[in-house]
Amino acid sequence: MAKSKSTTTSWIVTGLGAAVTGIGATVLGGTALGAGVVGFGLAHITLGVLDMYRPTIRKNS
């Protein structure tokens, strides 16, 4: 069950990063603010994907 929640969180972070990247590219494209928003979105996509492949550590207590 913990794996499912972890994967769901990773997908949410990745999806939000894609949405922010799209908004930055279309609405704010061509400006310095747009470039910053696109970079922020791409960082979230990268972190979300990396989080999907991160091994989970389970403690049996």
Number of C-alpha atoms within 10 A of each C-alpha: 5 9 11 9 10 15 16 13 15 21 17 15 20 24 16 17 24 19 16 20 23 18 16 22 19 12 10 16 15 11 12 10 12 19 16 15 21 24 17 16 25 20 15 22 24 13 15 21 15 12 18 17 10 9 8 11 6 7 5 4 3
